[in-house]
Amino acid sequence: MTIDTKAKKPLRTTREFSGASTGKPNEQKSNSALAREAKERGESRFTWTCERHGETDHYSSSQGACVKCCSDRNRQAHAQRVATLEGRKARNAYQRERRSIPEVREAANAYHRRYDESRKALDPSYAAHMRAKTVNANAIRRMRELKPPRPETAMPSTETLRECAELVKHFPADAEVDHAIPLRGFLPGTKEWVVSGLHVPYNLEPMEARSNNRKNSWFDPEAPLEFQKPRNSFPGGQFHGEIGEIELMRYTEPTTLELWTKDEFRAAAVEAGNTAMETLAA
């Protein structure tokens, strides 16, 4: 009869298997027990030690699964689903079906708005990137909605959109982005369609909101506003087409138009008339 002289190792508790033990009584509780307690308190997560990620958050539901482990598994499963064309089509069809439900669509939109707002507040570069992306998207949408729509030959290329985005990032954060030559410009007074501006870097202008509202879509070929004239043209009118240092300097301050609204014009006319009558009376 052979006797095993090796000392047997003491059994470890559930908490010791997880890799952390400080001697507190509640640390002897199992993962499922802590998950159940967190769920009873109305908490969606609790802290536990994962074998792969160390001490991190775990879900109080899903049998106390590690949050990071679940994220890794979901990411791998998604990569496998969209690895083929059929998988991508099925995924897109599922997303369209889900977003067709009003409650799901509103909840998703609200989540993305909160995410964008919080990230913009923390990351100015992300805010500038999203602003430039929105400017490009709005310009393309407006050109496609024109009657008749803008031909494809007059639509901005991918390279042009990239250049526009890089330029918009230099604009003041509190300024609006305007097309100096309107995408569809009308002659003041007659409202005749006289020009079709392009969405290109040298046609973008930062403007104050009030000035941009006053300018609207007006364009007078015989008397263009100062910033509507070519800024980077060679002698003889040949257009250069690239943004240089001099041109970029004009983007440091938003453009302000000294224009009057109808109400301001009437008030100024009344004031001038009163001044004239006072002068005659004197």
C-alpha positions as CSV (number, residue, x, y, z in Angstrom):
1,M,0.0,0.0,0.0
2,T,1.4,3.3,-1.1
3,I,0.9,6.4,1.0
4,D,0.8,9.8,-0.7
5,T,3.1,11.9,1.4
6,K,2.5,15.1,-0.6
7,A,0.4,17.7,1.2
8,K,-2.9,18.4,-0.4
9,K,-3.5,22.0,-1.5
10,P,-6.3,23.8,0.5
11,L,-9.4,24.4,-1.5
12,R,-9.8,28.0,-2.7
13,T,-13.0,30.0,-2.4
14,T,-14.9,31.4,-5.4
15,R,-13.5,34.9,-4.7
16,E,-9.9,33.5,-4.5
17,F,-10.3,31.9,-7.8
18,S,-11.2,35.3,-9.3
19,G,-7.8,36.6,-8.2
20,A,-8.7,39.0,-5.4
21,S,-9.2,38.6,-1.7
22,T,-8.7,41.1,1.1
23,G,-10.4,39.2,3.9
24,K,-13.7,41.0,4.0
25,P,-16.7,38.7,4.7
26,N,-18.7,39.7,1.6
27,E,-15.8,38.9,-0.7
28,Q,-16.5,35.2,-0.2
29,K,-19.7,35.6,-2.1
30,S,-19.9,34.1,-5.6
31,N,-20.4,35.9,-8.8
32,S,-24.0,34.9,-9.1
33,A,-24.7,36.0,-5.5
34,L,-23.3,39.5,-6.1
35,A,-25.2,39.7,-9.4
36,R,-28.4,38.8,-7.7
37,E,-27.8,41.5,-5.0
38,A,-27.0,44.1,-7.6
39,K,-30.2,43.3,-9.5
40,E,-32.2,43.6,-6.3
41,R,-30.7,47.0,-5.8
42,G,-31.8,48.0,-9.3
43,E,-28.2,48.2,-10.5
44,S,-27.3,46.9,-14.0
45,R,-23.7,46.3,-13.2
46,F,-21.4,45.2,-10.4
47,T,-17.6,44.9,-10.0
48,W,-16.0,41.5,-10.3
49,T,-12.6,40.1,-11.3
50,C,-12.6,38.6,-14.8
51,E,-9.9,36.0,-15.7
52,R,-9.2,37.9,-18.9
53,H,-9.7,41.5,-18.1
54,G,-9.1,41.7,-14.3
55,E,-11.3,43.7,-12.0
56,T,-14.0,45.2,-14.2
57,D,-17.7,45.7,-14.6
58,H,-20.1,42.7,-14.9
59,Y,-23.7,42.6,-15.9
60,S,-26.1,41.9,-13.0
61,S,-28.2,40.0,-15.6
62,S,-26.8,37.5,-18.2
63,Q,-25.6,35.3,-15.3
64,G,-23.0,38.0,-14.2
65,A,-21.1,38.0,-17.5
66,C,-18.1,40.3,-18.0
67,V,-19.0,43.5,-19.9
68,K,-15.7,43.5,-21.9
69,C,-16.0,39.8,-22.7
70,C,-19.5,40.3,-24.1
71,S,-18.3,43.2,-26.1
72,D,-15.5,41.1,-27.6
73,R,-17.8,38.3,-28.5
74,N,-20.4,40.6,-30.1
75,R,-17.6,42.3,-32.1
76,Q,-16.4,39.0,-33.4
77,A,-19.9,37.7,-34.2
78,H,-20.6,40.9,-36.1
79,A,-17.4,40.6,-38.1
80,Q,-18.4,37.1,-39.1
81,R,-21.9,38.1,-40.1
82,V,-20.7,41.0,-42.4
83,A,-17.8,39.1,-43.8
84,T,-19.9,38.1,-46.9
85,L,-22.1,40.0,-49.2
86,E,-25.1,38.0,-48.2
87,G,-24.4,38.7,-44.5
88,R,-24.1,42.4,-45.1
89,K,-27.4,42.5,-47.0
90,A,-29.1,40.6,-44.3
91,R,-27.7,42.9,-41.6
92,N,-28.8,46.0,-43.6
93,A,-32.3,44.5,-44.1
94,Y,-32.6,43.8,-40.3
95,Q,-31.5,47.4,-39.5
96,R,-34.0,48.9,-41.9
97,E,-36.8,46.7,-40.4
98,R,-35.8,47.7,-36.9
99,R,-35.7,51.4,-37.7
100,S,-39.1,51.2,-39.4
101,I,-40.5,50.9,-35.9
102,P,-41.1,54.5,-34.6
103,E,-40.2,53.8,-31.0
104,V,-36.9,52.1,-32.0
105,R,-36.0,54.9,-34.5
106,E,-36.7,57.7,-31.9
107,A,-34.7,55.9,-29.2
108,A,-31.7,55.3,-31.6
109,N,-31.8,59.0,-32.8
110,A,-32.0,60.2,-29.2
111,Y,-29.0,58.0,-28.3
112,H,-26.9,59.3,-31.2
113,R,-27.7,62.9,-30.4
114,R,-26.6,62.5,-26.8
115,Y,-23.5,60.7,-27.9
116,D,-22.6,63.4,-30.4
117,E,-23.3,66.2,-27.9
118,S,-21.2,64.7,-25.1
119,R,-18.3,63.9,-27.5
120,K,-18.3,67.3,-29.1
121,A,-18.1,68.9,-25.7
122,L,-15.1,66.8,-24.8
123,D,-13.3,66.7,-28.1
124,P,-13.1,69.9,-30.2
125,S,-11.5,68.1,-33.1
126,Y,-14.5,65.7,-33.3
127,A,-16.8,68.7,-33.3
128,A,-15.0,70.3,-36.2
129,H,-15.0,67.0,-38.1
130,M,-18.7,66.5,-37.7
131,R,-19.4,70.1,-38.6
132,A,-17.4,69.8,-41.9
133,K,-19.2,66.5,-42.6
134,T,-22.6,68.1,-42.1
135,V,-21.7,71.0,-44.4
136,N,-20.8,68.6,-47.2
137,A,-23.9,66.5,-46.7
138,N,-26.2,69.5,-46.7
139,A,-24.6,70.9,-49.8
140,I,-25.1,67.7,-51.8
141,R,-28.6,67.3,-50.6
142,R,-29.5,70.9,-51.6
143,M,-28.0,70.4,-55.1
144,R,-29.9,67.2,-55.7
145,E,-33.2,68.8,-54.6
146,L,-32.8,71.6,-57.1
147,K,-35.4,71.8,-59.9
148,P,-33.9,70.7,-62.3
149,P,-31.4,68.8,-60.2
150,R,-27.7,69.6,-60.6
151,P,-26.0,67.4,-63.2
152,E,-23.4,64.9,-62.0
153,T,-20.7,66.8,-63.8
154,A,-21.3,69.8,-61.5
155,M,-21.4,67.7,-58.3
156,P,-18.3,67.8,-56.1
157,S,-15.9,64.9,-56.4
158,T,-14.6,62.9,-53.4
159,E,-11.3,64.9,-53.5
160,T,-13.3,68.2,-53.5
161,L,-15.4,67.2,-50.6
162,R,-12.2,66.3,-48.6
163,E,-10.7,69.7,-49.4
164,C,-14.0,71.5,-48.3
165,A,-14.0,69.5,-45.1
166,E,-10.4,70.4,-44.3
167,L,-11.1,74.1,-45.0
168,V,-14.3,74.2,-42.9
169,K,-12.3,72.9,-39.9
170,H,-10.4,76.3,-39.9
171,F,-13.6,78.3,-39.7
172,P,-14.6,80.0,-36.5
173,A,-16.8,77.7,-34.4
174,D,-19.5,80.4,-33.9
175,A,-19.8,81.2,-37.6
176,E,-22.1,79.8,-40.3
177,V,-20.8,78.4,-43.5
178,D,-22.1,80.1,-46.6
179,H,-21.6,79.7,-50.3
180,A,-20.3,83.1,-51.5
181,I,-21.8,82.4,-55.0
182,P,-25.1,80.8,-54.0
183,L,-25.8,77.2,-55.2
184,R,-28.8,78.8,-56.8
185,G,-28.5,82.6,-56.9
186,F,-31.3,85.0,-57.7
187,L,-31.1,88.6,-58.9
188,P,-32.4,91.0,-56.2
189,G,-35.7,92.6,-57.1
190,T,-36.6,90.4,-60.1
191,K,-35.9,87.1,-58.4
192,E,-34.5,85.8,-61.7
193,W,-32.2,82.7,-61.5
194,V,-28.9,84.1,-62.7
195,V,-26.1,81.9,-61.2
196,S,-25.4,78.3,-60.0
197,G,-22.5,78.3,-57.5
198,L,-20.3,75.3,-56.9
199,H,-19.5,73.5,-53.7
200,V,-15.8,74.0,-53.8
201,P,-13.3,75.3,-51.2
202,Y,-12.9,78.7,-52.8
203,N,-16.7,79.3,-52.7
204,L,-17.1,78.7,-49.0
205,E,-17.3,81.7,-46.6
206,P,-17.8,81.9,-42.8
207,M,-20.5,84.4,-42.0
208,E,-22.3,85.7,-39.0
209,A,-25.8,84.3,-38.7
210,R,-27.4,87.7,-39.1
211,S,-25.4,88.5,-42.2
212,N,-26.0,85.1,-43.8
213,N,-29.7,85.5,-43.3
214,R,-29.6,88.9,-45.0
215,K,-27.5,87.7,-47.9
216,N,-29.8,84.8,-48.5
217,S,-29.6,83.5,-52.1
218,W,-29.1,87.0,-53.8
219,F,-26.5,87.6,-56.4
220,D,-26.1,90.6,-58.6
221,P,-23.6,89.9,-61.5
222,E,-23.3,93.7,-62.2
223,A,-22.5,94.6,-58.5
224,P,-21.3,91.5,-56.6
225,L,-20.5,91.8,-52.9
226,E,-16.8,92.1,-52.1
227,F,-16.4,88.5,-50.9
228,Q,-18.2,87.3,-54.0
229,K,-15.4,88.5,-56.2
230,P,-12.5,86.1,-57.1
231,R,-9.9,86.4,-54.4
232,N,-7.3,84.1,-55.9
233,S,-7.3,85.0,-59.6
234,F,-4.3,85.7,-61.8
235,P,-4.1,88.9,-64.0
236,G,-6.5,88.5,-66.9
237,G,-9.0,86.5,-64.8
238,Q,-7.6,83.1,-65.0
239,F,-8.7,81.3,-61.9
240,H,-6.1,79.5,-59.8
241,G,-8.4,77.1,-57.9
242,E,-6.2,76.5,-54.8
243,I,-6.4,78.0,-51.4
244,G,-3.2,79.8,-50.5
245,E,-2.0,81.6,-47.4
246,I,-3.6,84.9,-48.4
247,E,-7.0,83.3,-49.1
248,L,-6.9,81.4,-45.8
249,M,-6.4,84.6,-43.8
250,R,-9.9,85.7,-44.8
251,Y,-11.3,82.8,-42.9
252,T,-10.0,83.9,-39.5
253,E,-13.0,86.3,-39.0
254,P,-16.6,85.8,-40.0
255,T,-17.9,88.1,-42.8
256,T,-20.4,90.8,-41.6
257,L,-22.7,92.4,-44.2
258,E,-23.8,96.0,-43.6
259,L,-27.2,95.5,-45.1
260,W,-30.6,96.7,-43.9
261,T,-33.8,94.8,-43.5
262,K,-37.0,96.3,-44.7
263,D,-38.0,97.4,-41.1
264,E,-34.6,99.0,-40.6
265,F,-34.8,100.8,-43.9
266,R,-38.2,102.2,-43.1
267,A,-37.0,103.3,-39.6
268,A,-34.0,105.0,-41.2
269,A,-36.2,106.7,-43.8
270,V,-38.6,108.0,-41.1
271,E,-35.6,109.2,-39.0
272,A,-34.1,111.0,-42.0
273,G,-37.5,112.6,-42.8
274,N,-37.9,113.9,-39.3
275,T,-34.3,115.2,-39.3
276,A,-35.1,117.0,-42.6
277,M,-38.3,118.6,-41.2
278,E,-36.5,119.7,-38.1
279,T,-33.8,121.4,-40.2
280,L,-36.5,123.2,-42.3
281,A,-38.3,124.3,-39.2
282,A,-35.1,125.7,-37.7
